Amino acid sequence: MKIIKWLDNMLRRLEEVILSLSIITITVMVAGNAISRNFFGRSWSFTEEISELALYMATFMGISYVARKGRHISMSALFDNVPFKFRKTLALLIPLVTAIILFVLAFYSYDYVQSVNNSGRVTSALRFPYYWMLIWVPIGFVLGGLQFLRNFWVNVRNKDVCLAAERKDYDDDDDIERSGSV
């Protein structure tokens, strides 16, 4: 169990580093290209490719990160206004179905990455293989699917409704009583 927690902690740190670096990269590329174009009259030919790569990384690695933190898009208007038993059922069903969908998408996206790899397609400015950009798609789907399975398991093991392993449902009766509001 210690090994799993250590691996999970390392994966969380890796996700944070990848997300941070990709956002910083996008910022530097876009701002640097704008400055270069306006002050020196020349655009960087590689800006679009590097920004696209960073965008793929941020988007698809972000799936796992937001699922881990319970910050993903949810139907809270419906979820918050149903009785506890139905909310608990939804808290079990939604992450399970989401994980299955993400694993199916990972399968199809991996096939697509393989077909792009086999085609030999390269980027126009930097001439690196285009599948390097796309490899983040199946990785993100698999890691996101694993996080949603983890969220499902957390709800199986706990009697409370949890949005993620690290986050209980903010509308749980226990949380309301602890905060002192009615």
N, C-alpha and C positions, 0 to 999 in steps of 0.2 A: 504494500500500500504506500510505503514511503517513496518508492521509486515512481509510482504513478503520480503522486503529488509533486515530486521533483520535476518530472517530465512536463506536467501541466504548468508548473510555474515557469519553466524554461520556455515553453511554447507561448505563454502569455507575454513574457519579456520579448521574445522574438517578434511576436505580432506588434507589440508597441514600438519596437525599433523600426520594423518595416513600415508601419503606418506613419511614424514620425518622419523618417527619411524620405518617404514618397511625397508627403505634403511639402516638406522643405524643398525637395527637388522641383516639384511643380512650381512653387513660388519663385525659386531662383531662375528657372528656365523662362517663365513668362515675364517676370520683372526684368531679368537680364536682357532678354531679347527686345523688350520694349525700349529699354535704355540704349542698347546698341543701335537699334533702328532710328531712334529720335536724335541721338547725339552724334553718331558716327555714320549714319545713313546706310548701314548694313545689317541685315537680319542674319541670325544664326540658322543655318539650314537644318541643324539637328534638333532644334528646340521641340518641334512637333513630335518627333519620335521619342525623345526622352520623356517628354510630358505624358505622352500616351502610355508608355511603359509604366510610369509612376502612377498614372490614373488607374490602370488595370490592377496594379499592386494594391493601391489604397482601397479600391472598391471591393475586390474579392477577398483580400485578407481582412477587411473590415467586417465581412459577414460573420466570421468566427468571433471577432473581438466584441461586436455588439451583442451577439448571442450570449457570450460569456458574461457580459455585464448586465444583461437584461434591458438593454437600451434600444432594442430593435423596434421596428414599426409594429404597433399592435392595435387591435380594435377595442381600445379601452372603454369607449362609450357603451358598447354591448357588454364587455367583460365585467365592468364595474357595477352594472345594474342588474345582475342576475343573482339568484340565491347562491350561497356558499357551495352547495353540492354540485350545482351546474358549473360554477366557476372552477371547482376542482376538476370536474370532468373535462372542461375545456383546457385547463392547465396540463392535463395528461395528453389529450388528443392533439392539440395544436403543435407542440414540439415534436411529437412522434410523426405526424403527417409531414411537417416541414422537413424533418430529417430525411424521410423517405424521398421527398421531392428533390432535396439537395443532392442526395446520392445518385438519383436518376440523372439529374442535370450534370453531375460530375462525370458520369459514364459517357453521356453524349458529348460533353465538352472535351473530354479526353480523346474521343474518336476524332473530333474536329481538329484538335491540336495535332494529332498524328497525321491527318490528311494534309494539313498545312506544312508540317515537317517533311512529308513525302513529296510535296510539290516543289520544294526547294525555294519557296518564296523568301525574299529578303527585303529589308527596308530600303528606301530609296537613297537616303543621305548617308547613313552609317553602314549600310550593307550588312547588318547582322541578321541572322535568321528570324523571320517574323514570329515563329512559334515561341521565341523567348518572351514575347509580349503576352502571348495567349496562355502560357503555361500556368499563370496565376489563376486562371479561371477554374480549372478542375481542382487545383490545390485549395482554393478558397471554398469551393463547394464541399469538398470532403471535410475540411476543418470545421466549416459551419455546420454540416450534418452531424459531426461528432459532438459539437457543443450543444446542438438541439437534442441529441440523444442524452447527453448529460443532464440537460434541463428536464427532460422527461423522467430520468431516473431519480433526480432530486425530488420531483413531485410524487413519485411512487413511494419513496422512502419517508417523506415528511407528511404530516397531517395538514400542515399549512399549505397555502397556495404560494408557490415560488415562481417568479418570472425568470430566474436564473439561479445557478448555484450560489452566487454571491448576493442575490437580491430577492427578498420576500416581496409578495404582493403588497403594495402600499395601502390597500384597502382592507387588509385582514382585520378582523375584529380585535385581535390581540394588539396590533399596532395602534389602533384607535384608542384602546383603553390605556396603553402605555403613554401615549402622547397627552392624555388628559382631556382630549376633545370628545364631544358627543356627536 
